[in-house]
Amino acid sequence: MLKGINLTLLIGPAVPVPAPKTVMDALTSVQVNSSTDRSGFQLTFGISKVSPLLKIMLPAGYFDPIVTRVIIIVTVAGIPNVLMDGIVTRQEISPSSEPGQSTLTITGEDLSVLMDVIQVQRSFPAMPDIAQINTILAPYATFGVVPLVIPPFIPFVRSPTSGYYNQNSTDLEYIRWLSSSCGYVFYVEPGPAPGSSIAYFGPDIRIPNPQPALNINMDAHTNVESLSFSLDGLAKQIMVVNVLEPATRRIPIPVPVPNVSIFRPPLGARPTAPAKLEYADNVATEPPDNAARLILGRLLRATDAISGNGSLDVLRYGRVLRSRQLVGVRGAGLAYDGMYYVNSVTHNLKRGEYKQNFSLSRDGLISQTPRVVP
């Protein structure tokens, strides 16, 4: 790898161990995609007719899907970064008549894929959301998954005499349904230590600890290869919720719900005005506490009108850009400078090269801060 950058690859059916030298020598590229929903990885190996990977490891099940776990760690300037802790889901081999062109590609996803393979049927009588989530996530502690569950702001528990929630889906589908109903997000974040992951269920909080700024058009201070922004005037909308008048429960009262999240305040001084109007379904007939939770969930799922995309060289940037955190932008002009939320990052590692593609978002033009962290 590059000077100051070291790649560590752990592979194993139960407890991953350092990959042998034959595997590391055959490795040609590593790609890791980290986003707000689900993350994945892809390993590409160069193979020949006499390659141990082709003659021994593949037949022995070294890269078998579902049972093989992969941990990818990149150390930059002495700081280890766990990029991926996941499960192999697919393998592809591409033989070629040209010397040195045959490849073996291993594809996988983060540990949340284990929550999406078995359909489960069970009931949750008189159990709040936090108890349901912890019950579902408990078996995955075997894989080092530690739950970080934040209770909904408006708890809702059905009385067993009136009904209760039933799961008839995979664990991941049910958790995603719960998170969507209260405006939360759910994802599995690898690290901080190898072999451990955090299963986060809670509001999409933008941590106010920005990463070093992305500089463009600043001569010697430029640390990104490309960066572009766009403003979508149709991205934001106002939702109108019909609530039944509490006395007679017959007269609908329209209540507009603004597109502003209490945990995702606009990072721009001039927020984008909403251009769309839509009505929510199946809220008026819900009990008051559940209807309030659904409305609050809508407030927590505010959309951003401004998006940005770019690429950078990690060696020049000086560290690994991480998703689900804030980062500053300099050199893009008065309207687009300032703080942004990193939605996704794609890590591309090859011999002698480590680059990242990233996507940013925020709502509003003009920075709210006089300067960003350089």
NUSEVEX-118576 format. One record per residue (C-alpha): y, z, x; residue in one letter; residue number from 1. Coordinates in nm, 4 decimals, decimal comma. Layout:
<pts>
PT        c2        c3        c1  nufi  vexkol
PT         Y         Z         X     A     NUM
...
</pts>
This chain:
<pts>
PT        c2        c3        c1  nufi  vexkol
PT    0,0000    0,0000    0,0000     M       1
PT    0,3683    0,0036    0,0930     L       2
PT    0,5095    0,2569    0,3343     K       3
PT    0,5760    0,5798    0,1451     G       4
PT    0,3588    0,4678   -0,1500     I       5
PT   -0,0075    0,5643   -0,1785     N       6
PT   -0,2539    0,4748   -0,4550     L       7
PT   -0,5387    0,7068   -0,5513     T       8
PT   -0,8102    0,5858   -0,7872     L       9
PT   -1,0612    0,8260   -0,9449     L      10
PT   -1,3587    0,6875   -1,1378     I      11
PT   -1,6563    0,8609   -1,2933     G      12
PT   -1,8680    0,8979   -1,6067     P      13
PT   -1,7851    1,2671   -1,6580     A      14
PT   -1,5719    1,4074   -1,3768     V      15
PT   -1,3888    1,1221   -1,1984     P      16
PT   -1,4249    1,1196   -0,8198     V      17
PT   -1,2401    0,9139   -0,5577     P      18
PT   -1,3453    0,5491   -0,5701     A      19
PT   -1,5547    0,4395   -0,2701     P      20
PT   -1,4104    0,2204    0,0029     K      21
PT   -1,5886   -0,0921   -0,1257     T      22
PT   -1,4100   -0,0546   -0,4593     V      23
PT   -1,0674    0,0068   -0,3034     M      24
PT   -1,1086   -0,2882   -0,0658     D      25
PT   -1,1927   -0,5203   -0,3571     A      26
PT   -0,8997   -0,3981   -0,5692     L      27
PT   -0,6286   -0,6668   -0,5877     T      28
PT   -0,3940   -0,5406   -0,8607     S      29
PT   -0,3313   -0,2475   -1,0941     V      30
PT   -0,1348   -0,2633   -1,4177     Q      31
PT   -0,0498    0,0422   -1,6280     V      32
PT    0,1447    0,0252   -1,9515     N      33
PT    0,3058    0,3470   -2,0768     S      34
PT    0,4770    0,3377   -2,4164     S      35
PT    0,5739    0,5635   -2,7052     T      36
PT    0,2540    0,4855   -2,8958     D      37
PT   -0,0548    0,4226   -2,6818     R      38
PT   -0,0914    0,3532   -2,3108     S      39
PT   -0,3397    0,1314   -2,1290     G      40
PT   -0,4430    0,0060   -1,7873     F      41
PT   -0,6043   -0,2933   -1,6192     Q      42
PT   -0,7758   -0,3090   -1,2801     L      43
PT   -0,8459   -0,6454   -1,1158     T      44
PT   -1,1017   -0,6799   -0,8363     F      45
PT   -1,1777   -0,9762   -0,6148     G      46
PT   -1,5530   -1,0341   -0,5898     I      47
PT   -1,7964   -1,2698   -0,4182     S      48
PT   -2,1648   -1,3521   -0,4637     K      49
PT   -2,2652   -1,0715   -0,2266     V      50
PT   -2,0060   -0,8198   -0,3449     S      51
PT   -2,1489   -0,4684   -0,4034     P      52
PT   -1,9507   -0,4538   -0,7258     L      53
PT   -2,1409   -0,7526   -0,8609     L      54
PT   -2,4852   -0,6789   -0,7184     K      55
PT   -2,5059   -0,2995   -0,7446     I      56
PT   -2,2233   -0,1265   -0,9327     M      57
PT   -2,2028   -0,3404   -1,2452     L      58
PT   -2,5800   -0,3358   -1,3095     P      59
PT   -2,5861    0,0400   -1,2428     A      60
PT   -2,3148    0,1001   -1,5050     G      61
PT   -2,0300    0,2012   -1,2735     Y      62
PT   -1,7682    0,0400   -1,5046     F      63
PT   -1,9461    0,0825   -1,8390     D      64
PT   -1,7057    0,1037   -2,1365     P      65
PT   -1,6468    0,4304   -2,3258     I      66
PT   -1,8427    0,6442   -2,0761     V      67
PT   -1,6327    0,5648   -1,7662     T      68
PT   -1,3129    0,7599   -1,7082     R      69
PT   -1,0369    0,6361   -1,4763     V      70
PT   -0,7470    0,8342   -1,3285     I      71
PT   -0,4704    0,6443   -1,1482     I      72
PT   -0,2323    0,8388   -0,9238     I      73
PT    0,0589    0,6951   -0,7263     V      74
PT    0,2284    0,9065   -0,4612     T      75
PT    0,5890    0,8021   -0,3927     V      76
PT    0,7869    0,9794   -0,1207     A      77
PT    0,5283    1,2598   -0,1183     G      78
PT    0,5438    1,3208   -0,4947     I      79
PT    0,2206    1,2429   -0,6877     P      80
PT    0,2591    1,0719   -1,0258     N      81
PT   -0,0366    1,0545   -1,2634     V      82
PT    0,0133    0,7132   -1,4208     L      83
PT   -0,3047    0,7014   -1,6266     M      84
PT   -0,5962    0,9136   -1,7380     D      85
PT   -0,8042    0,6925   -1,9597     G      86
PT   -1,1327    0,5417   -2,0652     I      87
PT   -1,2703    0,1963   -1,9831     V      88
PT   -1,2962   -0,0110   -2,3019     T      89
PT   -1,3666   -0,3621   -2,1718     R      90
PT   -1,4886   -0,5487   -1,8657     Q      91
PT   -1,4487   -0,9190   -1,7912     E      92
PT   -1,5911   -1,1272   -1,5096     I      93
PT   -1,4514   -1,4692   -1,4151     S      94
PT   -1,6749   -1,6565   -1,1697     P      95
PT   -1,5137   -1,9416   -0,9811     S      96
PT   -1,6378   -2,2268   -0,7646     S      97
PT   -1,3376   -2,1773   -0,5376     E      98
PT   -1,3951   -1,9293   -0,2524     P      99
PT   -1,2281   -1,5926   -0,3125     G     100
PT   -1,1193   -1,6726   -0,6699     Q     101
PT   -1,3873   -1,4827   -0,8645     S     102
PT   -1,2512   -1,1720   -1,0316     T     103
PT   -1,3690   -0,8654   -1,2200     L     104
PT   -1,1194   -0,7160   -1,4657     T     105
PT   -1,1543   -0,3639   -1,6053     I     106
PT   -0,9400   -0,2771   -1,9089     T     107
PT   -0,8946    0,0621   -2,0699     G     108
PT   -0,6734    0,2913   -2,2749     E     109
PT   -0,5557    0,6496   -2,2509     D     110
PT   -0,7698    0,9380   -2,3791     L     111
PT   -0,6435    0,8911   -2,7347     S     112
PT   -0,8954    0,6066   -2,7631     V     113
PT   -1,1691    0,8714   -2,7813     L     114
PT   -1,0050    0,9947   -3,1025     M     115
PT   -1,0349    0,6501   -3,2584     D     116
PT   -1,4061    0,5675   -3,2339     V     117
PT   -1,5772    0,7991   -3,4847     I     118
PT   -1,4964    0,8193   -3,8542     Q     119
PT   -1,4920    1,1810   -3,9673     V     120
PT   -1,5263    1,3237   -4,3172     Q     121
PT   -1,3996    1,6789   -4,3619     R     122
PT   -1,1649    1,8849   -4,5744     S     123
PT   -0,8696    2,1091   -4,4908     F     124
PT   -0,8374    2,3587   -4,7808     P     125
PT   -0,5167    2,5635   -4,7721     A     126
PT   -0,4476    2,4598   -4,4111     M     127
PT   -0,0941    2,3749   -4,2904     P     128
PT   -0,0344    2,0728   -4,0687     D     129
PT   -0,0362    2,2721   -3,7444     I     130
PT   -0,3780    2,4221   -3,8253     A     131
PT   -0,5169    2,0779   -3,9103     Q     132
PT   -0,3916    1,9273   -3,5826     I     133
PT   -0,5275    2,2094   -3,3676     N     134
PT   -0,8635    2,1894   -3,5448     T     135
PT   -0,8859    1,8159   -3,4790     I     136
PT   -0,7782    1,8384   -3,1142     L     137
PT   -0,9975    2,1358   -3,0197     A     138
PT   -1,3076    1,9306   -2,9162     P     139
PT   -1,1002    1,7151   -2,6788     Y     140
PT   -1,0296    2,0138   -2,4543     A     141
PT   -1,3527    1,9066   -2,2817     T     142
PT   -1,1574    1,6140   -2,1360     F     143
PT   -0,8649    1,8320   -2,0246     G     144
PT   -0,6485    1,7491   -2,3286     V     145
PT   -0,4091    2,0363   -2,3999     V     146
PT   -0,2428    2,0262   -2,7445     P     147
PT    0,1323    2,0746   -2,7700     L     148
PT    0,1899    2,1006   -3,1442     V     149
PT    0,5283    2,1752   -3,3024     I     150
PT    0,5106    2,2842   -3,6691     P     151
PT    0,6994    2,0678   -3,9214     P     152
PT    1,0393    2,2046   -4,0174     F     153
PT    0,9410    2,2133   -4,3840     I     154
PT    0,5803    2,3373   -4,4083     P     155
PT    0,3749    2,2171   -4,7002     F     156
PT    0,0407    2,3682   -4,7988     V     157
PT   -0,1518    2,2575   -5,1056     R     158
PT   -0,3056    2,5281   -5,3196     S     159
PT   -0,6865    2,4998   -5,3188     P     160
PT   -0,6782    2,5125   -5,7000     T     161
PT   -0,4590    2,2012   -5,7172     S     162
PT   -0,6231    2,0050   -5,4363     G     163
PT   -0,6361    1,9801   -5,0603     Y     164
PT   -0,6277    1,7199   -4,7863     Y     165
PT   -0,9435    1,5303   -4,6988     N     166
PT   -0,9998    1,3314   -4,3811     Q     167
PT   -1,2010    1,0138   -4,4196     N     168
PT   -1,0903    0,8322   -4,1059     S     169
PT   -1,0880    0,8669   -3,7301     T     170
PT   -0,9065    1,1643   -3,5796     D     171
PT   -0,6330    0,9424   -3,4402     L     172
PT   -0,5681    0,7698   -3,7727     E     173
PT   -0,5423    1,1025   -3,9539     Y     174
PT   -0,3101    1,2558   -3,6935     I     175
PT   -0,0886    0,9462   -3,7036     R     176
PT   -0,0737    0,9742   -4,0823     W     177
PT    0,0333    1,3385   -4,0580     L     178
PT    0,2941    1,2615   -3,7927     S     179
PT    0,4375    0,9748   -3,9974     S     180
PT    0,4659    1,1874   -4,3119     S     181
PT    0,6902    1,4423   -4,1401     C     182
PT    0,8771    1,2069   -3,9054     G     183
PT    0,6948    1,3208   -3,5923     Y     184
PT    0,5307    1,1274   -3,3107     V     185
PT    0,1905    1,1711   -3,1515     F     186
PT    0,0803    1,0553   -2,8084     Y     187
PT   -0,1331    1,1634   -2,5139     V     188
PT    0,0587    1,1958   -2,1871     E     189
PT   -0,1435    1,2061   -1,8627     P     190
PT   -0,0797    1,4833   -1,6124     G     191
PT    0,0965    1,6633   -1,4710     P     192
PT   -0,2211    1,7506   -1,2793     A     193
PT   -0,5034    1,4999   -1,2331     P     194
PT   -0,7724    1,5474   -1,4962     G     195
PT   -0,5393    1,7044   -1,7511     S     196
PT   -0,3352    1,5516   -2,0329     S     197
PT   -0,0931    1,6729   -2,2991     I     198
PT   -0,1465    1,5759   -2,6635     A     199
PT    0,2038    1,5982   -2,8095     Y     200
PT    0,2626    1,6289   -3,1839     F     201
PT    0,6265    1,6873   -3,2678     G     202
PT    0,9703    1,5314   -3,3051     P     203
PT    1,0728    1,2482   -3,0760     D     204
PT    1,3047    1,4606   -2,8632     I     205
PT    1,5063    1,2885   -2,5944     R     206
PT    1,4902    1,5261   -2,3006     I     207
PT    1,8444    1,5715   -2,1609     P     208
PT    1,7306    1,5447   -1,7984     N     209
PT    1,8172    1,1873   -1,6988     P     210
PT    1,6457    0,9950   -1,4228     Q     211
PT    1,8480    0,8274   -1,1447     P     212
PT    2,0660    0,5459   -1,2763     A     213
PT    1,9650    0,1824   -1,2969     L     214
PT    2,2351   -0,0137   -1,1134     N     215
PT    2,3031   -0,3830   -1,1721     I     216
PT    2,5748   -0,6054   -1,0266     N     217
PT    2,6833   -0,3349   -0,7807     M     218
PT    2,6198   -0,5114   -0,4468     D     219
PT    2,4424   -0,2753   -0,2048     A     220
PT    2,3951   -0,0117   -0,4776     H     221
PT    2,1970   -0,2476   -0,7010     T     222
PT    1,8443   -0,1139   -0,7487     N     223
PT    1,7075   -0,3353   -1,0302     V     224
PT    1,5984   -0,6972   -1,0087     E     225
PT    1,6992   -0,7913   -1,3643     S     226
PT    1,8496   -0,6226   -1,6690     L     227
PT    1,9589   -0,7579   -2,0080     S     228
PT    2,0735   -0,6050   -2,3370     F     229
PT    2,0848   -0,7143   -2,6987     S     230
PT    2,2386   -0,5709   -3,0166     L     231
PT    2,0502   -0,6259   -3,3431     D     232
PT    2,2871   -0,5956   -3,6368     G     233
PT    1,9963   -0,5789   -3,8855     L     234
PT    1,8036   -0,3012   -3,7150     A     235
PT    1,9566   -0,0069   -3,9033     K     236
PT    1,9232    0,0665   -4,2716     Q     237
PT    1,9998    0,3271   -4,5355     I     238
PT    1,7133    0,4499   -4,7512     M     239
PT    1,7767    0,5717   -5,1053     V     240
PT    1,5380    0,8369   -5,2376     V     241
PT    1,5074    0,9027   -5,6105     N     242
PT    1,4752    1,2746   -5,6850     V     243
PT    1,3988    1,3924   -6,0387     L     244
PT    1,6494    1,6249   -6,1998     E     245
PT    1,4929    1,9746   -6,1624     P     246
PT    1,5515    2,0974   -6,5215     A     247
PT    1,3844    1,8221   -6,7206     T     248
PT    1,2039    1,6372   -6,4372     R     249
PT    1,2867    1,3112   -6,6159     R     250
PT    1,6223    1,1854   -6,4865     I     251
PT    1,6111    1,0233   -6,1385     P     252
PT    1,8974    1,1072   -5,9048     I     253
PT    1,9510    0,8623   -5,6147     P     254
PT    2,0046    1,0344   -5,2813     V     255
PT    2,0997    0,8159   -4,9790     P     256
PT    1,9324    0,9086   -4,6510     V     257
PT    2,1386    0,8090   -4,3442     P     258
PT    1,9793    0,6444   -4,0427     N     259
PT    2,0676    0,9259   -3,8028     V     260
PT    1,8146    1,1571   -3,6392     S     261
PT    1,9026    1,5172   -3,5619     I     262
PT    1,6850    1,4957   -3,2488     F     263
PT    1,7930    1,1449   -3,1477     R     264
PT    2,1721    1,1492   -3,1652     P     265
PT    2,3523    0,8250   -3,0823     P     266
PT    2,3899    0,7801   -2,7069     L     267
PT    2,6855    0,5475   -2,7652     G     268
PT    3,0360    0,6484   -2,8723     A     269
PT    3,0515    0,3699   -3,1341     R     270
PT    2,7312    0,3810   -3,3450     P     271
PT    2,6070    0,0646   -3,5103     T     272
PT    2,6685    0,0507   -3,8847     A     273
PT    2,3603    0,0051   -4,1077     P     274
PT    2,3286   -0,3352   -4,2740     A     275
PT    2,0234   -0,2887   -4,4995     K     276
PT    1,9507   -0,0804   -4,8087     L     277
PT    1,6028    0,0035   -4,9411     E     278
PT    1,4441    0,2473   -5,1836     Y     279
PT    1,1676    0,4904   -5,0963     A     280
PT    0,8479    0,4935   -5,2997     D     281
PT    0,6374    0,7844   -5,4274     N     282
PT    0,8878    1,0598   -5,3516     V     283
PT    1,0239    1,1522   -5,6945     A     284
PT    0,6828    1,2599   -5,8225     T     285
PT    0,6073    1,4832   -5,5221     E     286
PT    0,6534    1,8627   -5,5283     P     287
PT    1,0016    1,9661   -5,4094     P     288
PT    0,8843    2,1038   -5,0733     D     289
PT    0,6786    1,7936   -4,9916     N     290
PT    0,9585    1,5628   -5,1098     A     291
PT    1,2009    1,7484   -4,8820     A     292
PT    0,9571    1,7070   -4,5933     R     293
PT    0,9281    1,3328   -4,6538     L     294
PT    1,3067    1,2972   -4,6668     I     295
PT    1,3484    1,4974   -4,3471     L     296
PT    1,0805    1,2801   -4,1896     G     297
PT    1,2936    0,9772   -4,2678     R     298
PT    1,5891    1,1422   -4,0942     L     299
PT    1,3769    1,1966   -3,7827     L     300
PT    1,2692    0,8302   -3,7650     R     301
PT    1,6074    0,6746   -3,7003     A     302
PT    1,6056    0,3315   -3,5393     T     303
PT    1,8106    0,2059   -3,2455     D     304
PT    2,0110   -0,1157   -3,2634     A     305
PT    2,0559   -0,1769   -2,8902     I     306
PT    1,7601   -0,2700   -2,6708     S     307
PT    1,7378   -0,3519   -2,3024     G     308
PT    1,4730   -0,5058   -2,0791     N     309
PT    1,4502   -0,5340   -1,7030     G     310
PT    1,2448   -0,5003   -1,3873     S     311
PT    1,2800   -0,3063   -1,0643     L     312
PT    1,1191   -0,2551   -0,7257     D     313
PT    1,0021    0,1060   -0,6934     V     314
PT    1,0618    0,1118   -0,3188     L     315
PT    1,4280    0,0243   -0,3712     R     316
PT    1,4682    0,2494   -0,6735     Y     317
PT    1,3253    0,5396   -0,4752     G     318
PT    1,0997    0,6916   -0,7412     R     319
PT    0,8771    0,6061   -1,0370     V     320
PT    1,0659    0,5334   -1,3587     L     321
PT    0,8937    0,7247   -1,6410     R     322
PT    0,8829    0,6404   -2,0104     S     323
PT    0,9846    0,8781   -2,2919     R     324
PT    1,2794    1,0047   -2,0854     Q     325
PT    1,6485    0,9244   -2,0451     L     326
PT    1,7990    0,7064   -1,7752     V     327
PT    2,1535    0,5988   -1,6949     G     328
PT    2,2794    0,2416   -1,6552     V     329
PT    2,5699    0,1334   -1,4359     R     330
PT    2,7253   -0,2069   -1,3790     G     331
PT    2,6503   -0,3599   -1,7225     A     332
PT    3,0089   -0,3327   -1,8461     G     333
PT    3,2056   -0,0906   -2,0611     L     334
PT    3,0109   -0,1637   -2,3791     A     335
PT    2,6590   -0,1213   -2,2381     Y     336
PT    2,6938    0,1315   -1,9547     D     337
PT    2,5740    0,4868   -2,0160     G     338
PT    2,2556    0,6690   -2,1134     M     339
PT    1,9445    0,5029   -2,2583     Y     340
PT    1,6001    0,6096   -2,3757     Y     341
PT    1,3074    0,4563   -2,1842     V     342
PT    1,0710    0,3269   -2,4539     N     343
PT    0,8023    0,1758   -2,2317     S     344
PT    0,7244    0,1078   -1,8669     V     345
PT    0,4700   -0,1324   -1,7194     T     346
PT    0,3564   -0,0537   -1,3653     H     347
PT    0,2442   -0,3518   -1,1550     N     348
PT    0,0837   -0,2661   -0,8217     L     349
PT   -0,0443   -0,5163   -0,5672     K     350
PT   -0,0961   -0,4958   -0,1964     R     351
PT    0,2499   -0,4647   -0,0441     G     352
PT    0,4222   -0,4555   -0,3847     E     353
PT    0,5030   -0,2013   -0,6554     Y     354
PT    0,7240   -0,3202   -0,9399     K     355
PT    0,7993   -0,1973   -1,2895     Q     356
PT    0,9016   -0,3698   -1,6090     N     357
PT    1,0807   -0,1469   -1,8581     F     358
PT    1,2398   -0,1459   -2,2009     S     359
PT    1,5336    0,0721   -2,3056     L     360
PT    1,7026    0,1562   -2,6353     S     361
PT    1,9945    0,3440   -2,7808     R     362
PT    2,2302    0,3305   -3,0782     D     363
PT    2,5946    0,2546   -3,0257     G     364
PT    2,8210    0,0843   -2,7762     L     365
PT    3,0355    0,2522   -2,5075     I     366
PT    2,9042    0,5466   -2,3099     S     367
PT    2,9631    0,8981   -2,4384     Q     368
PT    2,9651    1,0364   -2,0843     T     369
PT    3,2307    0,9589   -1,8209     P     370
PT    2,9597    0,8927   -1,5623     R     371
PT    2,5814    0,8900   -1,5233     V     372
PT    2,3580    1,0411   -1,2576     V     373
PT    2,3671    0,7992   -0,9589     P     374
</pts>
